[in-house]
Amino acid sequence: MRVLGVVAMLLAAPVMAAGDGAGDGGARWMAHVTELADDTYEGRLTATPGYDRAAGYVAREFARAGLQAAGTDGFLQSVALLEQSVDLKASRLALSGPAGETALAVPEDALLGTRVQQVRSVDAPLVFVGYGLSLPEAGHDDFAGVDLRGAVAVVLAGGPKAISGALRSHASRAEIWLALQKAGAVGMVTIANPNAMDIPWARAALFAGTPGMRLADPALNDAKQPFFTASFNPASAERLFAHSGRRFADLVTMADAGEALEAFPLNQRLRATVAASDRAISSPNVVALLPGRDRRLKAEHVVLTAHLDHLGVGKPVGGKPVNGDAIYNGAMDNASGIASLLESARALKAKRPKRSVIFLAVTAEERGLLGSRYFANRPTVPAAGIIANINMDMYLPLWPLTHVTALGAEESTLGDVSAAVAKGLGLTQVPDRAPERNLFVRSDQYSFVRTGVPALALKFAASTPEQAAIEKAWLTQRYHAPSDDLNQPIEPKYADAFNAYLERLIRTVANDPQRPTWKLDSFFRRFVPQVAE
């Protein structure tokens, strides 16, 4: 079995040279990044030997730091998954309307979804449903009064400015599947706002044939039935609206202004044949425990997370690597976060806080936050004792640390704590300046939020136009690209400053006599068992 193979590797791979003390300018952090972003790990794709080697490295480093194994098999917690593959050559997509039937090209026009179980065929009318947000409690429901029985819903990613970024992100990730099911829809086509895309379509299209994953336990998946799913190239999107009397460009303008969008039929049908197949796989989370020193509070746990997986070795459409490089090393995404996880373990072990701390390196984040969702719902410590989650994912130490963003800060008292800790270090905490990117639901803190646990994700925040330009260029050129490797400019001292902030934040939360709580006006209070309706 794969997990047993990882256990065997714990004794086999090299160990990073020991270091001790603090303030080393980020040298230890950089050594971890250098190790995990090396080509020998083959991009750390979930359920591959390269990922297993990386899991072995992290487990050994946890052991070297003196942490206790807290998985179900030593440091490991196996996560059962279903991998879904789509045969692009055997699949067909077409639009059928007043002008007849027009074939759609994959991946030039559309990408077939692989995370939700695909239907094998569909012949259904297309109906535009705005942003696809179903939030009746917030006074907004794009599905209200829309006849979607037997139809495929078409949605534009985003949401009106009257709804917070966190809330619209949650609705687009989780609530939408129940809304589609209740409405009788058979599928969904998503169109990204071309002005808010992290990854250019041409690069996303390189992964058209990459398998997707979902958890093998159906109770843990949002979609409770098969749906047709696809994303549509914004450059081709006018074809979807050609017979509706509306222009996609006008809808984008309205979305950029934060306006609500009304629903309307597109007056054509989508015809598709999807050649999809599943196979059962597994991949481990890596879990370590630092017991708290307070006799009473040590039963409570702060969970520190970072995802260990990345995208593996690329198999682009056409079989050509990007600029001659086929390995997606993931140095910033997210060897950087794992390195901070390991450095935090070392620092906190030197002086244990009152509460216990779980250090969790999760699998399958890139496949839909699957490893963290599994742990959050099947924790290896008592669930009632998990009081907070702090997550590091691609926090981008690309300039000197002066400003931080804590995604989710507005939702719980954790945000107040993080702001105070930042201020004490001469830093400024600022809100998420790009809520349209849906970052709140795109990393592992969201899995804990959905189980009622207050959570934050920490990021460097740009404070000057030059820094904003650096971030934008990195996202455009390196995010989910082979160029996120060790050849990019990396300044370890920026990460060292972040690690000092992270350690103080964890220590503060773990020593505070009061548990973090959701704010009274937070939508996410609904997930706390005692206040759930």
C-alpha positions in Angstrom: 0.0 0.0 0.0 1.1 3.6 -0.6 1.1 4.6 3.0 3.3 1.7 4.0 5.6 2.8 1.2 5.9 6.2 2.8 6.7 4.7 6.2 9.5 2.8 4.6 10.9 5.9 3.1 11.1 7.7 6.4 14.4 5.9 7.0 15.7 6.3 3.5 15.9 9.9 2.4 18.5 12.4 3.4 17.9 14.7 6.4 18.6 18.4 6.3 21.6 19.5 8.3 20.7 20.5 11.9 20.4 24.1 13.0 19.4 25.8 16.2 18.6 29.2 17.5 16.5 32.0 16.0 17.2 34.8 13.5 19.3 32.9 11.0 18.1 35.2 8.2 15.9 32.4 6.8 18.7 30.0 6.1 16.8 27.0 7.5 13.6 28.0 5.8 15.4 28.3 2.5 17.0 24.8 3.0 13.5 23.3 3.3 12.3 25.1 0.2 15.4 24.0 -1.7 14.8 20.4 -0.7 11.1 20.2 -1.5 11.3 22.2 -4.7 14.0 20.0 -6.1 13.3 18.1 -9.3 13.8 14.8 -7.5 10.3 15.3 -5.9 8.8 15.6 -9.4 6.4 18.4 -8.5 4.8 16.6 -5.4 1.6 15.5 -7.2 -0.9 13.9 -4.9 -0.7 10.1 -4.9 2.6 9.8 -6.7 6.1 8.6 -5.5 7.3 12.2 -5.6 4.6 13.3 -3.1 5.3 10.3 -0.9 9.0 11.2 -0.8 8.0 14.7 0.3 5.7 13.3 3.0 8.6 11.2 4.3 10.8 14.3 4.4 8.3 16.3 6.4 7.6 13.3 8.8 11.3 13.0 9.5 11.7 16.8 10.1 8.7 16.6 12.6 10.5 13.8 14.4 13.8 15.7 14.5 12.0 18.6 16.0 10.8 16.4 18.8 7.1 16.4 17.9 4.8 13.4 18.6 3.3 11.4 15.7 -0.4 12.3 15.5 -1.6 10.5 12.4 -3.4 7.2 12.2 -0.2 5.4 11.1 2.6 7.2 12.8 2.8 10.7 11.4 0.6 9.7 8.4 -3.2 9.9 8.0 -4.2 8.2 4.8 -6.9 9.9 2.7 -8.9 7.8 0.4 -9.6 9.5 -3.0 -11.3 8.9 -6.3 -9.3 10.1 -9.3 -11.5 11.0 -12.3 -9.9 11.1 -15.8 -11.6 12.5 -19.0 -10.6 11.2 -22.4 -10.5 14.3 -24.5 -10.3 12.5 -27.8 -13.5 10.5 -27.0 -15.4 13.5 -25.6 -17.5 15.9 -27.6 -19.0 19.4 -27.0 -21.3 21.4 -29.2 -23.7 24.3 -29.1 -27.0 23.9 -30.9 -29.1 26.9 -31.7 -31.1 28.8 -34.4 -28.0 28.7 -36.7 -27.6 24.9 -36.3 -24.9 23.0 -34.4 -21.4 24.3 -33.8 -18.6 22.1 -32.3 -16.6 23.4 -29.4 -12.9 22.7 -29.2 -11.2 21.4 -26.0 -9.2 23.1 -24.6 -9.4 26.2 -26.9 -13.0 26.9 -26.0 -13.8 25.0 -22.9 -12.3 22.7 -20.3 -14.2 19.7 -18.9 -14.4 19.5 -15.2 -12.9 16.6 -13.3 -13.5 17.3 -9.6 -17.2 16.6 -9.5 -18.4 13.3 -10.9 -19.3 13.9 -14.6 -22.4 12.8 -16.3 -21.7 10.7 -19.4 -23.9 12.8 -21.8 -26.1 15.9 -21.7 -28.4 17.6 -24.2 -29.8 20.5 -22.3 -30.8 24.2 -22.7 -28.4 26.8 -21.4 -29.6 29.4 -18.9 -27.5 32.2 -17.5 -27.9 32.6 -13.8 -25.7 35.6 -13.0 -23.0 34.8 -10.5 -24.7 31.6 -9.4 -24.9 32.7 -5.7 -27.7 31.3 -3.6 -27.6 33.3 -0.3 -31.2 33.9 0.7 -30.1 34.8 4.3 -28.0 37.6 2.8 -30.9 38.8 0.6 -29.4 37.5 -2.6 -30.4 34.4 -4.6 -29.6 34.2 -8.3 -31.7 31.0 -8.6 -34.9 32.6 -7.4 -37.7 32.3 -10.0 -35.4 30.7 -12.6 -36.5 27.5 -14.3 -33.5 25.3 -14.4 -35.2 21.9 -14.7 -33.1 19.8 -17.0 -30.9 22.8 -17.9 -27.3 23.6 -17.7 -26.6 26.8 -15.6 -24.1 29.3 -17.0 -22.4 31.5 -14.3 -19.9 34.3 -14.4 -17.5 34.1 -11.5 -17.7 36.9 -9.0 -20.5 38.6 -7.1 -22.1 42.0 -6.3 -20.2 44.4 -4.1 -23.0 44.3 -1.6 -21.9 40.8 -0.6 -18.6 40.3 1.1 -15.8 38.5 -0.7 -15.8 35.8 1.9 -19.5 35.1 1.6 -19.6 35.2 -2.2 -16.6 32.9 -2.3 -18.4 30.4 0.0 -21.5 30.5 -2.0 -19.6 29.8 -5.3 -17.7 26.9 -3.8 -20.2 25.1 -1.5 -23.8 26.4 -1.6 -24.1 26.3 -5.4 -24.2 22.5 -5.6 -27.3 22.2 -3.4 -28.9 25.1 -5.3 -28.3 23.4 -8.6 -29.7 20.1 -7.2 -32.8 21.8 -5.8 -33.4 23.6 -9.0 -33.2 20.4 -11.1 -30.2 21.5 -13.1 -28.1 18.9 -14.8 -24.9 20.9 -15.0 -22.9 24.1 -14.8 -20.6 26.1 -17.1 -18.4 28.6 -15.3 -16.9 31.6 -17.1 -14.0 33.5 -15.3 -14.0 37.2 -15.3 -11.2 38.0 -17.8 -10.2 40.9 -15.6 -9.7 38.8 -12.5 -7.9 35.7 -13.7 -4.8 34.5 -11.9 -3.8 32.1 -14.7 -4.0 33.0 -18.4 -6.3 30.6 -20.3 -3.5 29.3 -22.5 -1.7 28.1 -19.5 -4.7 26.6 -17.8 -5.5 24.8 -21.0 -2.3 22.9 -20.7 -3.9 20.9 -18.0 -7.0 20.0 -20.0 -6.3 16.3 -19.7 -5.1 16.2 -16.1 -7.2 14.0 -13.8 -9.2 15.5 -11.0 -10.0 14.1 -7.6 -12.7 13.9 -5.0 -13.0 12.2 -1.6 -14.0 8.6 -1.7 -16.4 9.2 1.2 -19.4 10.7 -0.6 -20.6 12.3 2.7 -17.6 14.7 2.5 -18.2 16.0 -1.0 -20.4 19.0 -1.7 -21.9 17.7 -4.9 -24.2 14.8 -3.9 -24.9 13.7 -7.5 -23.2 13.7 -10.9 -23.3 17.0 -12.8 -21.9 18.1 -16.2 -19.2 20.7 -15.4 -17.0 22.8 -17.6 -15.3 26.1 -17.6 -15.5 28.3 -20.7 -12.8 30.5 -22.2 -13.8 34.1 -21.7 -12.3 34.9 -25.1 -14.9 32.5 -26.6 -17.8 33.4 -24.3 -19.7 35.6 -26.7 -20.6 32.4 -28.5 -22.7 31.4 -25.5 -24.7 34.6 -25.6 -25.0 34.9 -29.4 -28.8 34.3 -29.4 -29.7 35.8 -26.1 -29.8 39.5 -27.1 -27.0 40.2 -24.6 -23.3 40.7 -24.8 -20.8 39.0 -22.6 -18.6 42.1 -22.6 -21.5 44.1 -21.1 -21.9 41.6 -18.3 -18.2 41.8 -17.5 -18.5 45.6 -17.3 -21.3 45.2 -14.9 -19.4 42.6 -12.8 -16.4 44.9 -12.7 -18.6 47.6 -11.2 -20.0 45.2 -8.6 -23.5 45.2 -10.0 -26.1 42.4 -9.7 -26.7 40.3 -12.8 -30.2 39.0 -13.8 -30.9 35.6 -15.2 -32.0 34.9 -18.7 -32.2 32.0 -21.2 -29.4 31.7 -23.8 -31.7 30.3 -26.4 -29.4 27.4 -27.4 -28.5 24.0 -26.1 -25.4 22.3 -25.0 -24.8 18.8 -26.3 -21.9 16.9 -24.8 -20.5 13.4 -24.5 -18.0 12.9 -21.7 -15.8 9.9 -21.6 -14.9 9.9 -17.9 -13.6 7.1 -15.6 -12.7 6.8 -11.9 -9.9 4.9 -10.1 -9.4 4.5 -6.3 -6.2 6.0 -4.9 -4.9 7.2 -1.5 -2.4 9.8 -0.3 -1.4 10.8 3.3 -1.6 13.9 5.3 1.4 14.3 7.6 0.3 15.1 11.2 2.5 16.0 14.3 1.6 17.1 17.8 3.3 19.5 20.2 1.5 18.9 23.6 0.6 22.0 25.5 2.3 22.7 28.9 -0.9 23.7 30.7 -2.7 20.8 32.4 -6.1 22.1 31.5 -5.6 23.9 28.2 -3.5 21.2 26.6 -6.7 19.4 25.6 -7.3 22.3 23.2 -5.5 22.5 19.9 -4.4 25.2 17.5 -4.0 23.6 14.0 -1.3 25.0 11.8 -1.6 24.0 8.1 0.2 24.2 4.8 -0.3 22.0 1.8 2.5 19.7 0.7 1.2 18.8 -2.8 1.6 20.6 -6.1 1.0 19.8 -9.8 3.6 17.2 -10.6 5.2 16.7 -14.0 3.2 18.4 -16.7 1.7 16.6 -19.6 0.5 19.5 -21.6 -1.8 19.3 -24.6 0.5 18.6 -27.5 3.1 17.0 -25.2 5.4 19.9 -25.1 6.9 21.3 -21.8 6.7 25.0 -21.0 9.9 26.6 -22.1 11.6 23.2 -22.0 10.6 22.5 -18.4 7.9 19.9 -17.5 8.3 19.9 -13.7 6.0 22.1 -11.6 8.3 22.4 -8.6 6.0 24.7 -6.5 8.7 26.6 -4.6 6.3 29.4 -3.5 3.2 27.2 -3.9 3.7 25.7 -1.4 7.2 24.6 -0.4 7.4 28.0 1.2 4.4 27.3 3.5 5.7 23.8 4.4 9.1 25.4 5.3 7.3 27.9 7.6 5.4 25.0 9.1 8.6 23.2 9.9 10.3 26.3 11.2 7.3 27.1 13.5 7.5 23.6 14.9 11.2 24.0 15.7 10.6 27.4 17.3 7.5 26.5 19.4 9.1 23.3 20.6 11.9 25.4 22.3 9.2 26.9 24.6 5.9 25.1 24.5 2.7 27.2 24.7 -0.1 26.4 27.0 -2.4 24.8 24.4 -1.3 22.0 22.1 -0.4 22.7 18.5 -1.1 20.4 15.6 1.2 20.8 12.6 -0.6 19.5 9.5 0.9 19.1 6.1 -2.0 18.3 3.9 -2.4 16.4 0.6 -4.6 17.2 -2.4 -5.1 20.9 -1.8 -4.5 21.5 -5.5 -7.3 19.0 -6.2 -9.9 20.8 -4.1 -8.7 21.1 -0.5 -9.3 17.4 0.0 -6.7 16.5 2.5 -7.7 19.4 4.8 -11.3 18.6 4.4 -10.7 15.0 5.4 -8.7 16.0 8.5 -11.2 18.7 9.5 -14.0 16.2 9.4 -12.0 13.1 10.5 -9.5 14.7 12.9 -6.9 12.6 14.7 -7.6 14.6 17.9 -11.0 15.3 19.5 -12.9 17.7 17.2 -14.3 19.7 20.1 -10.8 20.6 21.2 -9.8 22.2 17.8 -10.1 25.9 18.6 -8.4 27.7 15.7 -6.6 27.1 12.4 -3.9 29.2 10.8 -2.9 28.4 7.3 0.1 29.3 5.1 -0.4 28.9 1.3 1.7 30.7 -1.2 2.1 33.8 1.1 4.6 35.2 -1.4 7.6 36.7 0.4 8.5 38.8 -2.6 9.3 42.1 -0.8 10.2 43.3 2.7 7.4 42.5 5.1 5.5 45.6 6.3 1.9 44.8 5.6 0.0 41.5 6.0 -3.5 40.3 5.1 -5.2 37.7 7.2 -8.0 36.2 5.0 -11.0 35.7 7.2 -10.0 38.4 9.7 -13.4 40.1 9.6 -15.2 36.9 10.6 -13.7 36.1 14.0 -11.7 37.4 17.0 -8.7 35.7 15.4 -8.5 38.7 13.1 -8.3 41.0 16.1 -5.5 38.9 17.6 -3.5 38.8 14.3 -3.9 42.6 13.9 -2.6 43.2 17.4 0.3 40.8 16.9 1.2 42.5 13.6 1.1 45.9 15.3 3.4 44.7 18.1 6.0 43.8 15.4 5.6 47.1 13.6 3.5 45.5 10.8 0.1 46.7 9.5 -2.8 44.3 8.8 -4.9 45.3 5.9 -8.1 43.7 4.4 -8.1 41.5 1.3 -7.7 43.9 -1.6 -8.7 41.5 -4.3 -11.9 39.7 -3.0 -12.8 38.8 -6.6 -10.0 36.2 -6.5 -12.0 34.1 -4.0 -8.9 33.4 -2.0 -11.0 32.8 1.2 -12.3 29.5 -0.2 -9.2 28.5 -2.3 -7.0 27.2 0.5 -7.1 24.9 3.5 -8.4 27.3 6.1 -11.8 27.0 4.5 -12.1 23.3 5.4 -11.9 24.3 9.1 -14.2 27.2 8.7 -16.9 24.8 7.4 -16.6 22.7 10.6 -17.1 25.8 12.8 -13.4 26.5 13.6 -12.3 30.2 13.4 -9.5 30.3 10.8 -7.1 32.6 9.0 -4.8 32.4 6.0 -1.8 34.7 6.1 -0.4 36.6 3.1 2.2 39.4 2.4 0.2 42.5 1.4 1.4 44.9 -1.2 1.7 48.4 0.2 3.1 50.2 -2.9 2.2 50.2 -6.6 5.6 48.6 -7.2 4.9 45.7 -4.9 1.4 45.2 -6.4 3.1 45.0 -9.8 5.5 42.4 -8.5 2.6 40.3 -7.2 0.7 40.6 -10.5 3.7 39.7 -12.5 4.4 36.6 -10.3 0.8 35.4 -10.7 0.8 35.9 -14.4 4.2 34.4 -15.1 4.9 31.8 -12.3 1.7 30.8 -10.6 1.0 27.1 -11.5 3.8 27.2 -14.0 7.2 25.4 -14.1 8.9 28.8 -13.5 7.8 28.6 -9.8 11.1 26.9 -9.1 14.4 27.6 -7.4 15.6 29.8 -10.3 13.3 32.6 -9.4 14.5 35.4 -7.1 14.0 34.3 -3.5 15.0 36.4 -0.5 15.0 34.2 2.6 15.1 37.2 5.0 11.6 38.3 4.0 10.3 34.8 4.9 12.3 35.0 8.2 10.3 38.1 9.2 7.1 36.3 8.3 8.1 33.3 10.4 8.7 35.6 13.4 5.2 37.0 13.0 3.7 33.5 12.5 5.4 32.1 15.6 4.2 35.0 17.8 0.7 34.7 16.4 0.5 31.0 17.2 2.0 31.4 20.6 -0.5 34.2 21.4 -3.5 32.2 20.4 -2.2 29.1 22.1 -1.6 31.0 25.4 -4.7 33.2 25.4 -7.1 32.1 28.2 -10.0 32.7 25.9 -10.8 30.6 22.8 -11.3 32.5 19.5 -14.9 33.0 18.7 -16.9 34.0 15.6 -18.2 37.5 15.5 -21.9 37.8 16.0 -22.6 39.1 12.5 -20.5 36.4 10.8 -22.3 34.2 8.4 -20.0 31.4 9.2 -21.2 31.1 12.8 -23.8 28.8 11.3 -21.2 26.0 11.1 -20.6 26.0 14.9 -22.7 23.0 16.1 -24.3 24.9 19.0 -25.5 27.8 16.9 -26.4 25.9 13.7 -30.0 26.0 12.7 
